[in-house]
Amino acid sequence: MDGPGLTGYHTSHLAMDSEGTTVFWRDGKLLAVDKDLAGHELFAMGDSRDIVGRTLLLDEGSVALSLDDEVLVFRTPLGPLAEKPWPCGGANLQGDPQLS
């Protein structure tokens, strides 16, 4: 099954919420891909920095991530971090049992 097409190539590590939605930063945007593999743009910044780090899914759907030397925090409609062995493992969706 194919998900949405993505532009750019610098991608943060991923985090998945309890509903199976994955959130990450790519090409100057905070993106979410739901369990049905539909893409959603949550925020666009207009620049695409090269150094992206981990994505943290905090309480009440807040997302924190590092871009170069800054830490950005966004309020989102996401749920809490998934309670399973793979909420952000391996920095990709491969092997996630929810998508298998």
C-alpha positions as CSV (number, residue, x, y, z in Angstrom):
1,M,0.0,0.0,0.0
2,D,1.4,3.4,-1.0
3,G,1.1,6.5,1.1
4,P,1.0,10.2,0.1
5,G,3.8,11.5,-2.1
6,L,6.4,13.6,-0.2
7,T,8.5,16.5,-1.4
8,G,12.1,17.2,-0.3
9,Y,14.4,14.7,1.4
10,H,15.4,15.9,4.9
11,T,13.0,14.1,7.3
12,S,12.9,14.1,11.1
13,H,12.5,10.9,13.1
14,L,8.8,9.9,13.3
15,A,6.4,9.6,16.2
16,M,3.0,7.8,16.2
17,D,0.0,8.7,18.3
18,S,-2.5,6.3,19.9
19,E,-4.8,6.5,16.9
20,G,-2.0,5.4,14.4
21,T,-1.2,8.8,13.0
22,T,2.5,9.4,12.3
23,V,3.9,12.9,12.6
24,F,7.2,14.2,11.3
25,W,9.0,17.3,9.8
26,R,9.9,17.3,6.1
27,D,10.7,20.0,3.6
28,G,9.8,22.9,5.8
29,K,6.5,21.3,6.9
30,L,5.0,19.5,9.9
31,L,3.2,16.5,8.3
32,A,0.9,13.8,9.6
33,V,0.0,10.5,7.9
34,D,-3.0,8.8,9.4
35,K,-3.6,5.0,9.7
36,D,-5.4,5.1,6.3
37,L,-2.2,6.6,4.8
38,A,-3.8,10.0,4.1
39,G,-1.4,12.9,4.4
40,H,-2.2,16.1,6.4
41,E,-0.1,19.3,6.5
42,L,-0.2,20.6,10.1
43,F,2.2,23.6,9.7
44,A,4.3,25.1,6.9
45,M,7.4,27.3,7.5
46,G,8.6,28.2,4.1
47,D,12.2,27.1,4.7
48,S,13.6,23.7,4.7
49,R,16.6,23.3,7.1
50,D,19.1,20.5,6.7
51,I,19.5,19.5,10.3
52,V,16.4,17.9,11.6
53,G,16.3,15.7,14.8
54,R,13.8,13.7,16.7
55,T,10.1,14.4,16.8
56,L,8.6,14.2,20.3
57,L,4.8,13.8,20.8
58,L,4.0,15.4,24.1
59,D,0.9,15.6,26.3
60,E,-2.4,16.8,24.7
61,G,-1.0,16.4,21.1
62,S,1.9,18.9,21.3
63,V,4.7,18.1,19.0
64,A,8.3,19.2,19.7
65,L,11.2,18.9,17.3
66,S,14.7,20.3,16.7
67,L,15.6,22.2,13.6
68,D,19.3,23.2,13.4
69,D,19.8,25.0,16.7
70,E,16.2,25.6,17.6
71,V,13.5,23.6,19.3
72,L,10.0,24.2,17.9
73,V,6.7,23.2,19.7
74,F,3.4,22.9,17.9
75,R,-0.1,22.3,19.2
76,T,-1.8,19.7,17.1
77,P,-5.0,17.6,17.1
78,L,-3.0,14.4,17.6
79,G,-3.5,12.1,20.5
80,P,-1.0,10.9,23.0
81,L,2.1,8.9,22.0
82,A,1.1,5.3,21.2
83,E,1.5,2.8,24.0
84,K,3.2,0.0,22.2
85,P,6.7,-1.3,21.5
86,W,7.0,0.9,18.3
87,P,5.8,4.5,18.8
88,C,8.9,5.9,17.1
89,G,11.3,3.0,16.7
90,G,13.8,2.9,13.8
91,A,12.7,6.4,12.6
92,N,10.4,4.9,10.0
93,L,7.2,2.9,9.5
94,Q,8.8,-0.3,8.4
95,G,7.9,-3.1,10.8
96,D,5.2,-1.3,12.6
97,P,2.6,-3.9,13.4
98,Q,-0.3,-1.4,12.9
99,L,0.5,-1.1,9.2
100,S,1.4,-4.7,8.5
